[in-house]
Amino acid sequence: MTEKFNDEQKLQVKSKERVKDFGEVFTNQREVNTMLDLVMDESYRVDSRFLEPACGNGNFLVTILERKLETVEKEHSAIQADFEKQALVAVSTIYAIDIQEDNCQESRQRMFEIVENAYNKAYPESQNDYFLNVVKHLLDKNIIHGDGLTGLREETDGDPIVFSEWIFDYEDLKVKEFTMNDMVAHGKREAMNEKNVKAQNNSLFNLGGVVAKKEELKPINEYKIENYKEVF
């Protein structure tokens, strides 16, 4: 029993110093599965968005990706181009932050290997070079070395964490960029608006239903990569 505990403990801790300095303890796979099962449908939906603000070495990320790719394999493997596009959508909608650079690197590598293995299994004789190059690009952009509490990057002097929304539009790739702090502020405003509307609708003096007005979050930058399969 002690030996099993020690093995699991090693998987959850890189060093005692990191536990002390950063409170770094990785989530056990059993807990990862249990928590994701609470949002079972979303965890298997290819285009559902996930953000892990303290991703560690990627235990949640790889499990989410494995579940999404399971759906891709079941529903889109008949046509290779369809598989490739849906697999890219699956990767592009997983976002993460970690304060430790080696954790970000390990998370990217683990996720890349999962996609690569699924691709090799599905199409061992007819692979396209662009596909894995795009996967690498998405992971480099979506797994960010930064501080999830401040919304700032670690490797630059106070630059904001920026997340990209990737839209695969036929042969083009459209990109919208948003800062994390803008997204957080927008979410707080939306929650406050809904709270205020609920209070008004519960008032005895309200004769008609009040509907919350949705505020559009504007990107800080937008661009398009034309013929992205040729670019990568």
Secondary structure, 3 states (H helix, E strand, C coil): CHHHHHHHHHHHCCCHHHHHHHCCCCCCHHHHHHHHHCCHHHHHCCCCCEEECCCCCCHHHHHHHHHHHHHHHHHHCCCHHHHHHHHHHHHHCEEEEECCHHHHHHHHHHHHHHHHHHHHHHCCCCCCHHHHHHHHHHHHHHEEEEECCCCEECCCCCCECEEEEEEEECCEEEEEEEEHHHHHHHHHHHHHHHHHHHHHHCCCCCCCCCCCCCCCCCCCEEEEECCHHHHC
